[in-house]
C-alpha cells in the first residue's frame, strides 16, 4: 500500500500535526499508566484497522516492557486472564467509545461504573481524551493510507522534543 498523501510534507497538515502532538503529550504526561495508554491505543487501532497505529502502539508497548502474550491478547481481552480489572475497564471504554455507531447507547453505564471504580478524575480525563485522540489519529492514517511496518519505538516522543 502506498500512502495517498504526505501529512508531514504539507504546511497545513504539519501545523495540525504539531497541535495534535501537543494534545497527545498532555495525555502522555498524565497519571494514566503508560501500559494502559498503549493497550487502549492498540485496541482502538485494531477496531479501526489502522496498520500504522497498530504498528506504533505495539512497538511502543513492547519497548516499555509489555509482554508479547498481553499484546497478542488485546484483541480478545474479554476471553483472557492477563489483564487487570482496571485494564479491562479501560479496554471496554476504548471499544465502546470507538464503536459509537455500533452501540446505540455509546458507552454503557456498566462500563462507566467500572472506569469510575478504578481510575481517579485525572486518569479518567486522560483516558477519555486518549480514546478521542487515538480515534482521530486512526482516521487520519487510514484516510491517507499511512502504512504500518516501519515505525521505530521512540520516534513519536522524539518528534515532540
C-alpha positions in Angstrom: 0.0 0.0 0.0 1.3 3.4 -1.0 0.5 6.5 1.0 -2.0 8.8 -0.7 -0.8 12.0 0.9 2.2 13.0 3.0 0.7 14.5 6.2 4.2 15.6 7.2 5.1 17.3 4.0 2.2 19.8 3.8 2.3 23.1 5.7 -1.3 23.0 7.0 -1.0 19.3 7.9 2.3 20.0 9.7 0.7 22.8 11.8 -2.2 20.5 12.7 0.2 17.6 13.5 2.1 19.9 15.9 -1.0 20.8 17.8 -2.2 17.2 17.7 1.1 16.0 19.1 0.8 18.6 21.9 -2.6 17.2 22.9 -1.0 13.7 22.9 1.8 15.0 25.1 -0.8 16.1 27.8 -2.1 12.5 27.9 1.4 11.0 27.8 2.4 13.1 30.8 -0.8 12.3 32.7 -1.1 9.9 35.7 -2.8 7.3 33.5 -0.4 4.3 33.4 1.6 4.1 30.3 0.8 0.4 29.8 -2.9 1.3 29.9 -2.3 4.1 27.4 -0.7 1.7 24.9 -3.3 -1.0 25.4 -6.2 1.4 24.8 -4.5 2.9 21.8 -3.7 -0.6 20.4 -7.3 -1.8 20.9 -8.9 1.2 19.2 -6.5 1.0 16.4 -7.3 -2.7 15.9 -11.0 -1.9 15.7 -10.4 0.9 13.2 -8.0 -1.2 11.1 -5.2 1.3 11.3 -1.9 -0.5 10.5 0.2 2.5 11.2 -1.1 3.0 14.7 -1.2 -0.8 15.5 2.5 -0.8 14.5 3.3 2.2 16.6 1.5 1.2 19.8 2.6 -2.5 19.6 6.2 -1.4 19.3 6.0 1.3 22.0 4.3 -1.1 24.4 6.9 -3.8 23.8 9.8 -1.2 24.2 8.2 -0.2 27.5 8.3 -3.8 28.7 4.8 -5.0 27.8 4.8 -8.8 27.2 4.1 -10.5 23.9 1.3 -12.5 25.5 -0.6 -9.5 26.6 -0.1 -7.7 23.3 -1.3 -10.7 21.3 -4.4 -11.0 23.5 -5.5 -7.4 23.4 -8.0 -8.2 20.6 -9.5 -10.9 22.7 -9.2 -9.3 26.1 -12.6 -10.4 27.3 -11.5 -14.1 26.8 -8.1 -13.6 28.5 -6.8 -13.8 32.1 -3.8 -11.5 31.7 -5.5 -8.0 32.1 -6.3 -6.4 35.4 -9.8 -5.3 36.2 -8.7 -1.7 35.7 -7.2 -2.5 32.3 -10.4 -4.4 31.4 -12.5 -1.3 32.2 -10.2 0.9 30.1 -10.4 -1.6 27.2 -14.2 -1.7 27.4 -14.3 2.1 27.4 -12.0 2.1 24.4 -14.2 -0.3 22.5 -17.5 1.4 23.3 -16.0 4.8 22.7 -14.7 3.7 19.3 -17.8 1.8 18.2 -20.2 4.7 18.8 -22.2 4.0 15.7 -22.4 0.3 16.6 -23.5 0.8 20.2 -26.7 2.8 20.2 -26.1 3.8 23.8 -22.4 4.8 23.3 -20.5 4.0 26.5 -22.7 1.9 28.8 -23.4 2.8 32.4 -21.8 -0.5 33.4 -18.5 0.3 31.7 -18.6 3.9 33.1 -19.1 2.5 36.6 -16.1 0.2 36.2 -13.9 3.1 34.9 -15.0 5.2 37.9 -14.2 2.3 40.2 -10.6 2.0 39.0 -9.5 5.5 38.0 -9.4 8.9 39.6 -10.7 12.1 37.8 -7.3 13.0 36.3 -6.9 9.5 34.9 -10.4 9.5 33.6 -9.8 12.8 31.9 -6.7 11.3 30.2 -8.5 8.1 29.3 -11.5 9.8 27.7 -9.2 12.2 25.9 -7.0 9.3 24.7 -9.9 7.4 23.3 -10.9 10.5 21.3 -7.4 11.2 20.2 -6.5 7.7 19.1 -9.7 7.5 17.0 -8.8 10.8 15.3 -5.2 9.5 14.7 -6.6 6.3 13.2 -8.9 8.2 10.9 -6.1 10.4 9.7 -3.8 7.5 9.0 -6.4 5.3 7.3 -7.7 8.1 5.1 -4.3 8.8 3.6 -3.2 5.1 3.6 -0.3 5.6 6.1 1.1 2.0 6.1 2.3 0.1 9.2 5.6 -1.7 9.5 8.3 1.0 9.6 7.7 2.7 12.9 10.7 2.8 15.3 10.0 2.9 19.0 10.5 6.3 20.5 10.0 8.1 17.2 6.8 9.8 18.3 8.4 11.0 21.6 11.5 12.2 19.8 9.3 14.2 17.4 7.7 16.0 20.4 11.1 17.4 21.5 
